[in-house]
Amino acid sequence: MLIQNIKLQVEAERIFINNYPEIYLRNFWFNYSDKNLINNVFQIMKKDIHFKALMVQKISFMEVKIGALKSYSKQRDSLITLLKN
């Protein structure tokens, strides 16, 4: 899954660089506080179905990671409780 996630990130950046260089140069990935930039990216997602599909796939990978983290945390907490008793 990690390799797929990296490929996804590379593809998303490729789309940005090739199709939206002015947005890419504003450093979207690290400039979350710029509301105009965020709005521009959302407008791109509305218009560019390929980019939107990549973001949906990225969200899917993130949800899997969150599920695994929750499972790990639950098991860790159970182990801590067991060790305390």
Secondary structure in CASP SS format (residue, H / E / C, confidence):
PFRMAT SS
TARGET T0000
AUTHOR 0000-0000-0000
METHOD secondary structure of the structure
MODEL  1
M C 1.00
L H 1.00
I H 1.00
Q H 1.00
N H 1.00
I H 1.00
K H 1.00
L H 1.00
Q H 1.00
V H 1.00
E H 1.00
A H 1.00
E H 1.00
R H 1.00
I H 1.00
F H 1.00
I H 1.00
N H 1.00
N H 1.00
Y C 1.00
P H 1.00
E H 1.00
I H 1.00
Y H 1.00
L C 1.00
R C 1.00
N C 1.00
F H 1.00
W H 1.00
F H 1.00
N C 1.00
Y C 1.00
S C 1.00
D C 1.00
K H 1.00
N H 1.00
L H 1.00
I H 1.00
N H 1.00
N H 1.00
V H 1.00
F H 1.00
Q H 1.00
I H 1.00
M H 1.00
K H 1.00
K H 1.00
D C 1.00
I H 1.00
H H 1.00
F H 1.00
K H 1.00
A H 1.00
L H 1.00
M H 1.00
V H 1.00
Q H 1.00
K H 1.00
I H 1.00
S H 1.00
F H 1.00
M H 1.00
E H 1.00
V H 1.00
K H 1.00
I H 1.00
G H 1.00
A H 1.00
L H 1.00
K H 1.00
S H 1.00
Y H 1.00
S H 1.00
K H 1.00
Q H 1.00
R H 1.00
D H 1.00
S H 1.00
L H 1.00
I H 1.00
T H 1.00
L H 1.00
L H 1.00
K H 1.00
N C 1.00
END
